[in-house]
Each structure stands twice: as C-alpha cells, then as structure tokens.
Amino acid sequence: MNHFYLKIQKVDKTCLFELSWGKSQHITAELFYPETIILSYKEWQKTYCNFYSNQSRGKVID
C-alpha cells in the first residue's frame, strides 16, 4: 500500500507543492498565490458553518 505525502509552502506570492510516494518518487509544482484566496476561504467557511448549524435543515415542511 502506497502512502502519499503532500507538502505545501507559501513563499511570497507563490505556493510550492511537493507530492512524494513510494521509493523516492516525487513531483513538484509552483502556482501563483492569489491574494483573494483567504477572503474566499473565510466566506466559504462562514457559509458552510451556517448551513450545518441551521436547525431547519433536513426537516419536512407540511
């Protein structure tokens, strides 16, 4: 059974990704880090929490 290890680092305006598995097998990638991603994440998190804390979720309405 293979185990995968993902390492993510933010360096300035870049995200560095390194995926490794098996015997010294790995792949790396670099992506631009958009400044709006933190705001988008916080909006998603708030929406997610509100959805699951809503008591009327899943109730049948007559």
PQR file with spaces between the fields and no chain letter, atoms N, CA, C, O and H, PARSE charges and radii, in Angstrom:
ATOM       1  N    MET     1       0.841   -1.183    0.000 -0.4000 1.5000
ATOM       2  CA   MET     1       0.000    0.000    0.000 -0.0000 2.0000
ATOM       3  C    MET     1       0.883    1.242    0.000  0.5500 1.7000
ATOM       4  O    MET     1       1.749    1.397    0.862 -0.5500 1.4000
ATOM       5  N    ASN     2       0.662    2.119   -0.964 -0.4000 1.5000
ATOM       6  CA   ASN     2       1.440    3.354   -1.052 -0.0000 2.0000
ATOM       7  C    ASN     2       0.896    4.414   -0.104  0.5500 1.7000
ATOM       8  O    ASN     2      -0.315    4.550    0.077 -0.5500 1.4000
ATOM       9  H    ASN     2      -0.041    1.994   -1.664  0.4000 1.0000
ATOM      10  N    HIS     3       1.801    5.149    0.486 -0.4000 1.5000
ATOM      11  CA   HIS     3       1.444    6.316    1.276 -0.0000 2.0000
ATOM      12  C    HIS     3       1.881    7.540    0.489  0.5500 1.7000
ATOM      13  O    HIS     3       2.956    7.560   -0.109 -0.5500 1.4000
ATOM      14  H    HIS     3       2.784    5.039    0.340  0.4000 1.0000
ATOM      15  N    PHE     4       1.039    8.550    0.498 -0.4000 1.5000
ATOM      16  CA   PHE     4       1.354    9.794   -0.195 -0.0000 2.0000
ATOM      17  C    PHE     4       1.570   10.887    0.838  0.5500 1.7000
ATOM      18  O    PHE     4       0.878   10.939    1.855 -0.5500 1.4000
ATOM      19  H    PHE     4       0.165    8.534    0.985  0.4000 1.0000
ATOM      20  N    TYR     5       2.527   11.754    0.572 -0.4000 1.5000
ATOM      21  CA   TYR     5       2.832   12.873    1.443 -0.0000 2.0000
ATOM      22  C    TYR     5       2.788   14.139    0.615  0.5500 1.7000
ATOM      23  O    TYR     5       3.460   14.245   -0.411 -0.5500 1.4000
ATOM      24  H    TYR     5       3.089   11.711   -0.255  0.4000 1.0000
ATOM      25  N    LEU     6       1.995   15.100    1.062 -0.4000 1.5000
ATOM      26  CA   LEU     6       1.860   16.365    0.358 -0.0000 2.0000
ATOM      27  C    LEU     6       2.408   17.474    1.235  0.5500 1.7000
ATOM      28  O    LEU     6       1.973   17.649    2.373 -0.5500 1.4000
ATOM      29  H    LEU     6       1.449   15.014    1.895  0.4000 1.0000
ATOM      30  N    LYS     7       3.354   18.214    0.710 -0.4000 1.5000
ATOM      31  CA   LYS     7       3.951   19.342    1.415 -0.0000 2.0000
ATOM      32  C    LYS     7       3.579   20.602    0.646  0.5500 1.7000
ATOM      33  O    LYS     7       3.793   20.682   -0.564 -0.5500 1.4000
ATOM      34  H    LYS     7       3.708   18.072   -0.215  0.4000 1.0000
ATOM      35  N    ILE     8       3.019   21.592    1.351 -0.4000 1.5000
ATOM      36  CA   ILE     8       2.612   22.851    0.728 -0.0000 2.0000
ATOM      37  C    ILE     8       3.268   23.988    1.495  0.5500 1.7000
ATOM      38  O    ILE     8       3.224   24.040    2.724 -0.5500 1.4000
ATOM      39  H    ILE     8       2.845   21.527    2.334  0.4000 1.0000
ATOM      40  N    GLN     9       3.878   24.901    0.741 -0.4000 1.5000
ATOM      41  CA   GLN     9       4.517   26.063    1.351 -0.0000 2.0000
ATOM      42  C    GLN     9       4.103   27.311    0.593  0.5500 1.7000
ATOM      43  O    GLN     9       3.996   27.299   -0.633 -0.5500 1.4000
ATOM      44  H    GLN     9       3.913   24.859   -0.257  0.4000 1.0000
ATOM      45  N    LYS    10       3.870   28.390    1.334 -0.4000 1.5000
ATOM      46  CA   LYS    10       3.616   29.686    0.713 -0.0000 2.0000
ATOM      47  C    LYS    10       4.889   30.507    0.847  0.5500 1.7000
ATOM      48  O    LYS    10       5.363   30.762    1.953 -0.5500 1.4000
ATOM      49  H    LYS    10       3.957   28.399    2.330  0.4000 1.0000
ATOM      50  N    VAL    11       5.430   30.914   -0.281 -0.4000 1.5000
ATOM      51  CA   VAL    11       6.630   31.742   -0.302 -0.0000 2.0000
ATOM      52  C    VAL    11       6.297   32.981   -1.110  0.5500 1.7000
ATOM      53  O    VAL    11       6.118   32.916   -2.326 -0.5500 1.4000
ATOM      54  H    VAL    11       5.045   30.707   -1.180  0.4000 1.0000
ATOM      55  N    ASP    12       6.216   34.116   -0.420 -0.4000 1.5000
ATOM      56  CA   ASP    12       5.803   35.372   -1.039 -0.0000 2.0000
ATOM      57  C    ASP    12       4.473   35.191   -1.751  0.5500 1.7000
ATOM      58  O    ASP    12       3.460   34.937   -1.099 -0.5500 1.4000
ATOM      59  H    ASP    12       6.361   34.169    0.568  0.4000 1.0000
ATOM      60  N    LYS    13       4.450   35.315   -3.066 -0.4000 1.5000
ATOM      61  CA   LYS    13       3.202   35.201   -3.829 -0.0000 2.0000
ATOM      62  C    LYS    13       3.138   33.891   -4.608  0.5500 1.7000
ATOM      63  O    LYS    13       2.482   33.801   -5.645 -0.5500 1.4000
ATOM      64  H    LYS    13       5.272   35.521   -3.596  0.4000 1.0000
ATOM      65  N    THR    14       3.836   32.872   -4.087 -0.4000 1.5000
ATOM      66  CA   THR    14       3.879   31.582   -4.759 -0.0000 2.0000
ATOM      67  C    THR    14       3.543   30.465   -3.765  0.5500 1.7000
ATOM      68  O    THR    14       3.950   30.513   -2.605 -0.5500 1.4000
ATOM      69  H    THR    14       4.369   32.946   -3.245  0.4000 1.0000
ATOM      70  N    CYS    15       2.796   29.462   -4.234 -0.4000 1.5000
ATOM      71  CA   CYS    15       2.553   28.248   -3.461 -0.0000 2.0000
ATOM      72  C    CYS    15       3.409   27.147   -4.061  0.5500 1.7000
ATOM      73  O    CYS    15       3.373   26.906   -5.268 -0.5500 1.4000
ATOM      74  H    CYS    15       2.465   29.423   -5.177  0.4000 1.0000
ATOM      75  N    LEU    16       4.173   26.486   -3.219 -0.4000 1.5000
ATOM      76  CA   LEU    16       5.008   25.381   -3.654 -0.0000 2.0000
ATOM      77  C    LEU    16       4.378   24.075   -3.180  0.5500 1.7000
ATOM      78  O    LEU    16       4.045   23.939   -2.002 -0.5500 1.4000
ATOM      79  H    LEU    16       4.203   26.681   -2.239  0.4000 1.0000
ATOM      80  N    PHE    17       4.213   23.123   -4.081 -0.4000 1.5000
ATOM      81  CA   PHE    17       3.619   21.831   -3.770 -0.0000 2.0000
ATOM      82  C    PHE    17       4.642   20.734   -4.066  0.5500 1.7000
ATOM      83  O    PHE    17       5.313   20.758   -5.097 -0.5500 1.4000
ATOM      84  H    PHE    17       4.483   23.234   -5.037  0.4000 1.0000
ATOM      85  N    GLU    18       4.748   19.782   -3.152 -0.4000 1.5000
ATOM      86  CA   GLU    18       5.585   18.615   -3.392 -0.0000 2.0000
ATOM      87  C    GLU    18       4.819   17.379   -2.941  0.5500 1.7000
ATOM      88  O    GLU    18       4.457   17.254   -1.772 -0.5500 1.4000
ATOM      89  H    GLU    18       4.202   19.763   -2.314  0.4000 1.0000
ATOM      90  N    LEU    19       4.578   16.480   -3.867 -0.4000 1.5000
ATOM      91  CA   LEU    19       3.902   15.220   -3.587 -0.0000 2.0000
ATOM      92  C    LEU    19       4.932   14.113   -3.698  0.5500 1.7000
ATOM      93  O    LEU    19       5.619   13.995   -4.712 -0.5500 1.4000
ATOM      94  H    LEU    19       4.872   16.582   -4.817  0.4000 1.0000
ATOM      95  N    SER    20       5.040   13.298   -2.649 -0.4000 1.5000
ATOM      96  CA   SER    20       6.005   12.196   -2.690 -0.0000 2.0000
ATOM      97  C    SER    20       5.318   10.898   -2.287  0.5500 1.7000
ATOM      98  O    SER    20       4.335   10.893   -1.547 -0.5500 1.4000
ATOM      99  H    SER    20       4.481   13.394   -1.825  0.4000 1.0000
ATOM     100  N    TRP    21       5.870    9.789   -2.800 -0.4000 1.5000
ATOM     101  CA   TRP    21       5.332    8.458   -2.531 -0.0000 2.0000
ATOM     102  C    TRP    21       6.381    7.418   -2.908  0.5500 1.7000
ATOM     103  O    TRP    21       7.392    7.734   -3.536 -0.5500 1.4000
ATOM     104  H    TRP    21       6.669    9.793   -3.402  0.4000 1.0000
ATOM     105  N    GLY    22       6.127    6.199   -2.522 -0.4000 1.5000
ATOM     106  CA   GLY    22       6.998    5.089   -2.907 -0.0000 2.0000
ATOM     107  C    GLY    22       8.440    5.304   -2.509  0.5500 1.7000
ATOM     108  O    GLY    22       8.743    5.899   -1.475 -0.5500 1.4000
ATOM     109  H    GLY    22       5.305    5.943   -2.013  0.4000 1.0000
ATOM     110  N    LYS    23       9.325    4.803   -3.361 -0.4000 1.5000
ATOM     111  CA   LYS    23      10.766    4.909   -3.118 -0.0000 2.0000
ATOM     112  C    LYS    23      11.330    6.100   -3.863  0.5500 1.7000
ATOM     113  O    LYS    23      11.690    5.996   -5.036 -0.5500 1.4000
ATOM     114  H    LYS    23       9.079    4.320   -4.201  0.4000 1.0000
ATOM     115  N    SER    24      11.404    7.220   -3.189 -0.4000 1.5000
ATOM     116  CA   SER    24      11.980    8.458   -3.724 -0.0000 2.0000
ATOM     117  C    SER    24      11.257    8.996   -4.955  0.5500 1.7000
ATOM     118  O    SER    24      11.867    9.688   -5.770 -0.5500 1.4000
ATOM     119  H    SER    24      11.111    7.304   -2.236  0.4000 1.0000
ATOM     120  N    GLN    25       9.984    8.696   -5.102 -0.4000 1.5000
ATOM     121  CA   GLN    25       9.219    9.251   -6.203 -0.0000 2.0000
ATOM     122  C    GLN    25       8.562   10.535   -5.720  0.5500 1.7000
ATOM     123  O    GLN    25       8.002   10.585   -4.625 -0.5500 1.4000
ATOM     124  H    GLN    25       9.488    8.134   -4.439  0.4000 1.0000
ATOM     125  N    HIS    26       8.636   11.571   -6.547 -0.4000 1.5000
ATOM     126  CA   HIS    26       8.008   12.829   -6.165 -0.0000 2.0000
ATOM     127  C    HIS    26       7.752   13.695   -7.391  0.5500 1.7000
ATOM     128  O    HIS    26       8.354   13.521   -8.451 -0.5500 1.4000
ATOM     129  H    HIS    26       9.090   11.530   -7.436  0.4000 1.0000
ATOM     130  N    ILE    27       6.841   14.625   -7.200 -0.4000 1.5000
ATOM     131  CA   ILE    27       6.524   15.598   -8.244 -0.0000 2.0000
ATOM     132  C    ILE    27       6.328   16.939   -7.548  0.5500 1.7000
ATOM     133  O    ILE    27       5.807   16.991   -6.434 -0.5500 1.4000
ATOM     134  H    ILE    27       6.352   14.767   -6.340  0.4000 1.0000
ATOM     135  N    THR    28       6.739   18.013   -8.194 -0.4000 1.5000
ATOM     136  CA   THR    28       6.613   19.342   -7.608 -0.0000 2.0000
ATOM     137  C    THR    28       5.885   20.273   -8.574  0.5500 1.7000
ATOM     138  O    THR    28       5.863   20.052   -9.785 -0.5500 1.4000
ATOM     139  H    THR    28       7.162   17.970   -9.099  0.4000 1.0000
ATOM     140  N    ALA    29       5.296   21.307   -8.007 -0.4000 1.5000
ATOM     141  CA   ALA    29       4.613   22.315   -8.821 -0.0000 2.0000
ATOM     142  C    ALA    29       4.648   23.639   -8.081  0.5500 1.7000
ATOM     143  O    ALA    29       4.730   23.680   -6.853 -0.5500 1.4000
ATOM     144  H    ALA    29       5.314   21.486   -7.023  0.4000 1.0000
ATOM     145  N    GLU    30       4.586   24.716   -8.840 -0.4000 1.5000
ATOM     146  CA   GLU    30       4.506   26.065   -8.286 -0.0000 2.0000
ATOM     147  C    GLU    30       3.304   26.758   -8.906  0.5500 1.7000
ATOM     148  O    GLU    30       3.092   26.696  -10.117 -0.5500 1.4000
ATOM     149  H    GLU    30       4.520   24.683   -9.837  0.4000 1.0000
ATOM     150  N    LEU    31       2.516   27.420   -8.058 -0.4000 1.5000
ATOM     151  CA   LEU    31       1.366   28.171   -8.536 -0.0000 2.0000
ATOM     152  C    LEU    31       1.364   29.551   -7.904  0.5500 1.7000
ATOM     153  O    LEU    31       1.813   29.726   -6.771 -0.5500 1.4000
ATOM     154  H    LEU    31       2.688   27.470   -7.074  0.4000 1.0000
ATOM     155  N    PHE    32       0.857   30.529   -8.641 -0.4000 1.5000
ATOM     156  CA   PHE    32       0.692   31.872   -8.123 -0.0000 2.0000
ATOM     157  C    PHE    32      -0.315   31.842   -6.982  0.5500 1.7000
ATOM     158  O    PHE    32      -1.353   31.193   -7.106 -0.5500 1.4000
ATOM     159  H    PHE    32       0.492   30.386   -9.561  0.4000 1.0000
ATOM     160  N    TYR    33      -0.043   32.518   -5.886 -0.4000 1.5000
ATOM     161  CA   TYR    33      -0.934   32.578   -4.725 -0.0000 2.0000
ATOM     162  C    TYR    33      -1.786   33.833   -4.838  0.5500 1.7000
ATOM     163  O    TYR    33      -1.292   34.940   -4.623 -0.5500 1.4000
ATOM     164  H    TYR    33       0.800   33.046   -5.785  0.4000 1.0000
ATOM     165  N    PRO    34      -3.077   33.669   -5.179 -0.5600 1.5000
ATOM     166  CA   PRO    34      -3.930   34.855   -5.315  0.2800 2.0000
ATOM     167  C    PRO    34      -4.243   35.469   -3.951  0.5500 1.7000
ATOM     168  O    PRO    34      -4.551   34.753   -2.998 -0.5500 1.4000
ATOM     169  N    GLU    35      -4.165   36.771   -3.863 -0.4000 1.5000
ATOM     170  CA   GLU    35      -4.400   37.469   -2.597 -0.0000 2.0000
ATOM     171  C    GLU    35      -5.833   37.289   -2.097  0.5500 1.7000
ATOM     172  O    GLU    35      -6.078   37.369   -0.893 -0.5500 1.4000
ATOM     173  H    GLU    35      -3.915   37.353   -4.637  0.4000 1.0000
ATOM     174  N    THR    36      -6.770   37.052   -2.991 -0.4000 1.5000
ATOM     175  CA   THR    36      -8.179   36.935   -2.601 -0.0000 2.0000
ATOM     176  C    THR    36      -8.535   35.561   -2.036  0.5500 1.7000
ATOM     177  O    THR    36      -9.668   35.357   -1.600 -0.5500 1.4000
ATOM     178  H    THR    36      -6.572   36.987   -3.969  0.4000 1.0000
ATOM     179  N    ILE    37      -7.615   34.637   -2.033 -0.4000 1.5000
ATOM     180  CA   ILE    37      -7.950   33.277   -1.611 -0.0000 2.0000
ATOM     181  C    ILE    37      -8.324   33.189   -0.126  0.5500 1.7000
ATOM     182  O    ILE    37      -9.187   32.390    0.238 -0.5500 1.4000
ATOM     183  H    ILE    37      -6.694   34.802   -2.387  0.4000 1.0000
ATOM     184  N    ILE    38      -7.707   33.975    0.717 -0.4000 1.5000
ATOM     185  CA   ILE    38      -8.034   33.960    2.147 -0.0000 2.0000
ATOM     186  C    ILE    38      -9.460   34.469    2.356  0.5500 1.7000
ATOM     187  O    ILE    38     -10.219   33.871    3.119 -0.5500 1.4000
ATOM     188  H    ILE    38      -7.007   34.625    0.421  0.4000 1.0000
ATOM     189  N    LEU    39      -9.832   35.555    1.697 -0.4000 1.5000
ATOM     190  CA   LEU    39     -11.185   36.085    1.803 -0.0000 2.0000
ATOM     191  C    LEU    39     -12.197   35.071    1.275  0.5500 1.7000
ATOM     192  O    LEU    39     -13.240   34.862    1.895 -0.5500 1.4000
ATOM     193  H    LEU    39      -9.216   36.040    1.077  0.4000 1.0000
ATOM     194  N    SER    40     -11.905   34.451    0.157 -0.4000 1.5000
ATOM     195  CA   SER    40     -12.808   33.445   -0.413 -0.0000 2.0000
ATOM     196  C    SER    40     -12.962   32.264    0.536  0.5500 1.7000
ATOM     197  O    SER    40     -14.069   31.754    0.709 -0.5500 1.4000
ATOM     198  H    SER    40     -11.058   34.621   -0.346  0.4000 1.0000
ATOM     199  N    TYR    41     -11.882   31.825    1.146 -0.4000 1.5000
ATOM     200  CA   TYR    41     -11.947   30.717    2.103 -0.0000 2.0000
ATOM     201  C    TYR    41     -12.813   31.081    3.305  0.5500 1.7000
ATOM     202  O    TYR    41     -13.644   30.282    3.736 -0.5500 1.4000
ATOM     203  H    TYR    41     -10.982   32.239    1.005  0.4000 1.0000
ATOM     204  N    LYS    42     -12.621   32.287    3.848 -0.4000 1.5000
ATOM     205  CA   LYS    42     -13.402   32.712    5.011 -0.0000 2.0000
ATOM     206  C    LYS    42     -14.889   32.803    4.675  0.5500 1.7000
ATOM     207  O    LYS    42     -15.728   32.461    5.509 -0.5500 1.4000
ATOM     208  H    LYS    42     -11.946   32.936    3.498  0.4000 1.0000
ATOM     209  N    GLU    43     -15.229   33.260    3.468 -0.4000 1.5000
ATOM     210  CA   GLU    43     -16.628   33.312    3.039 -0.0000 2.0000
ATOM     211  C    GLU    43     -17.203   31.901    2.924  0.5500 1.7000
ATOM     212  O    GLU    43     -18.330   31.652    3.353 -0.5500 1.4000
ATOM     213  H    GLU    43     -14.547   33.538    2.791  0.4000 1.0000
ATOM     214  N    TRP    44     -16.438   30.985    2.349 -0.4000 1.5000
ATOM     215  CA   TRP    44     -16.882   29.598    2.232 -0.0000 2.0000
ATOM     216  C    TRP    44     -17.091   28.986    3.618  0.5500 1.7000
ATOM     217  O    TRP    44     -18.096   28.320    3.864 -0.5500 1.4000
ATOM     218  H    TRP    44     -15.523   31.187    2.001  0.4000 1.0000
ATOM     219  N    GLN    45     -16.138   29.214    4.513 -0.4000 1.5000
ATOM     220  CA   GLN    45     -16.207   28.653    5.857 -0.0000 2.0000
ATOM     221  C    GLN    45     -17.449   29.144    6.596  0.5500 1.7000
ATOM     222  O    GLN    45     -18.124   28.359    7.262 -0.5500 1.4000
ATOM     223  H    GLN    45     -15.321   29.755    4.313  0.4000 1.0000
ATOM     224  N    LYS    46     -17.753   30.435    6.483 -0.4000 1.5000
ATOM     225  CA   LYS    46     -18.931   31.006    7.132 -0.0000 2.0000
ATOM     226  C    LYS    46     -20.206   30.380    6.569  0.5500 1.7000
ATOM     227  O    LYS    46     -21.105   30.015    7.326 -0.5500 1.4000
ATOM     228  H    LYS    46     -17.204   31.072    5.942  0.4000 1.0000
ATOM     229  N    THR    47     -20.284   30.255    5.255 -0.4000 1.5000
ATOM     230  CA   THR    47     -21.448   29.657    4.608 -0.0000 2.0000
ATOM     231  C    THR    47     -21.607   28.199    5.031  0.5500 1.7000
ATOM     232  O    THR    47     -22.714   27.757    5.339 -0.5500 1.4000
ATOM     233  H    THR    47     -19.553   30.552    4.640  0.4000 1.0000
ATOM     234  N    TYR    48     -20.522   27.464    5.046 -0.4000 1.5000
ATOM     235  CA   TYR    48     -20.528   26.051    5.442 -0.0000 2.0000
ATOM     236  C    TYR    48     -21.024   25.892    6.876  0.5500 1.7000
ATOM     237  O    TYR    48     -21.895   25.065    7.144 -0.5500 1.4000
ATOM     238  H    TYR    48     -19.623   27.822    4.796  0.4000 1.0000
ATOM     239  N    CYS    49     -20.479   26.673    7.788 -0.4000 1.5000
ATOM     240  CA   CYS    49     -20.869   26.588    9.200 -0.0000 2.0000
ATOM     241  C    CYS    49     -22.329   26.979    9.394  0.5500 1.7000
ATOM     242  O    CYS    49     -23.043   26.343   10.169 -0.5500 1.4000
ATOM     243  H    CYS    49     -19.771   27.345    7.570  0.4000 1.0000
ATOM     244  N    ASN    50     -22.782   28.029    8.693 -0.4000 1.5000
ATOM     245  CA   ASN    50     -24.181   28.441    8.786 -0.0000 2.0000
ATOM     246  C    ASN    50     -25.106   27.347    8.284  0.5500 1.7000
ATOM     247  O    ASN    50     -26.157   27.112    8.881 -0.5500 1.4000
ATOM     248  H    ASN    50     -22.202   28.546    8.064  0.4000 1.0000
ATOM     249  N    PHE    51     -24.746   26.684    7.219 -0.4000 1.5000
ATOM     250  CA   PHE    51     -25.570   25.613    6.657 -0.0000 2.0000
ATOM     251  C    PHE    51     -25.724   24.471    7.648  0.5500 1.7000
ATOM     252  O    PHE    51     -26.831   23.970    7.844 -0.5500 1.4000
ATOM     253  H    PHE    51     -23.892   26.875    6.735  0.4000 1.0000
ATOM     254  N    TYR    52     -24.642   24.056    8.271 -0.4000 1.5000
ATOM     255  CA   TYR    52     -24.697   22.912    9.171 -0.0000 2.0000
ATOM     256  C    TYR    52     -25.170   23.265   10.577  0.5500 1.7000
ATOM     257  O    TYR    52     -25.466   22.362   11.359 -0.5500 1.4000
ATOM     258  H    TYR    52     -23.743   24.463    8.112  0.4000 1.0000
ATOM     259  N    SER    53     -25.250   24.534   10.920 -0.4000 1.5000
ATOM     260  CA   SER    53     -25.772   24.902   12.230 -0.0000 2.0000
ATOM     261  C    SER    53     -27.255   25.259   12.153  0.5500 1.7000
ATOM     262  O    SER    53     -27.895   25.473   13.182 -0.5500 1.4000
ATOM     263  H    SER    53     -25.009   25.268   10.284  0.4000 1.0000
ATOM     264  N    ASN    54     -27.796   25.324   10.956 -0.4000 1.5000
ATOM     265  CA   ASN    54     -29.203   25.669   10.756 -0.0000 2.0000
ATOM     266  C    ASN    54     -30.074   24.496   11.211  0.5500 1.7000
ATOM     267  O    ASN    54     -29.955   23.388   10.689 -0.5500 1.4000
ATOM     268  H    ASN    54     -27.277   25.151   10.120  0.4000 1.0000
ATOM     269  N    GLN    55     -30.953   24.750   12.193 -0.4000 1.5000
ATOM     270  CA   GLN    55     -31.784   23.689   12.770 -0.0000 2.0000
ATOM     271  C    GLN    55     -32.865   23.189   11.818  0.5500 1.7000
ATOM     272  O    GLN    55     -33.349   22.068   11.973 -0.5500 1.4000
ATOM     273  H    GLN    55     -31.049   25.650   12.617  0.4000 1.0000
ATOM     274  N    SER    56     -33.249   23.997   10.839 -0.4000 1.5000
ATOM     275  CA   SER    56     -34.327   23.593    9.935 -0.0000 2.0000
ATOM     276  C    SER    56     -33.828   22.719    8.784  0.5500 1.7000
ATOM     277  O    SER    56     -34.625   22.233    7.981 -0.5500 1.4000
ATOM     278  H    SER    56     -32.856   24.908   10.713  0.4000 1.0000
ATOM     279  N    ARG    57     -32.558   22.527    8.707 -0.4000 1.5000
ATOM     280  CA   ARG    57     -32.010   21.713    7.611 -0.0000 2.0000
ATOM     281  C    ARG    57     -32.496   20.283    7.739  0.5500 1.7000
ATOM     282  O    ARG    57     -32.338   19.667    8.793 -0.5500 1.4000
ATOM     283  H    ARG    57     -31.911   22.922    9.360  0.4000 1.0000
ATOM     284  N    GLY    58     -33.073   19.756    6.700 -0.4000 1.5000
ATOM     285  CA   GLY    58     -33.479   18.370    6.673 -0.0000 2.0000
ATOM     286  C    GLY    58     -34.868   18.088    7.240  0.5500 1.7000
ATOM     287  O    GLY    58     -35.287   16.931    7.275 -0.5500 1.4000
ATOM     288  H    GLY    58     -33.201   20.256    5.844  0.4000 1.0000
ATOM     289  N    LYS    59     -35.596   19.125    7.687 -0.4000 1.5000
ATOM     290  CA   LYS    59     -36.928   18.909    8.217 -0.0000 2.0000
ATOM     291  C    LYS    59     -37.950   18.930    7.090  0.5500 1.7000
ATOM     292  O    LYS    59     -37.797   19.655    6.107 -0.5500 1.4000
ATOM     293  H    LYS    59     -35.256   20.064    7.658  0.4000 1.0000
ATOM     294  N    VAL    60     -38.982   18.132    7.247 -0.4000 1.5000
ATOM     295  CA   VAL    60     -40.077   18.096    6.284 -0.0000 2.0000
ATOM     296  C    VAL    60     -41.091   19.177    6.681  0.5500 1.7000
ATOM     297  O    VAL    60     -41.509   19.252    7.836 -0.5500 1.4000
ATOM     298  H    VAL    60     -39.105   17.543    8.046  0.4000 1.0000
ATOM     299  N    ILE    61     -41.471   19.990    5.732 -0.4000 1.5000
ATOM     300  CA   ILE    61     -42.442   21.060    5.970 -0.0000 2.0000
ATOM     301  C    ILE    61     -43.773   20.622    5.377  0.5500 1.7000
ATOM     302  O    ILE    61     -43.839   20.236    4.210 -0.5500 1.4000
ATOM     303  H    ILE    61     -41.131   19.929    4.793  0.4000 1.0000
ATOM     304  N    ASP    62     -44.854   20.681    6.195 -0.4000 1.5000
ATOM     305  CA   ASP    62     -46.186   20.291    5.722 -0.0000 2.0000
ATOM     306  C    ASP    62     -46.749   21.298    4.739  0.5500 1.7000
ATOM     307  O    ASP    62     -47.862   21.121    4.245 -0.5500 1.4000
ATOM     308  H    ASP    62     -44.799   20.994    7.143  0.4000 1.0000
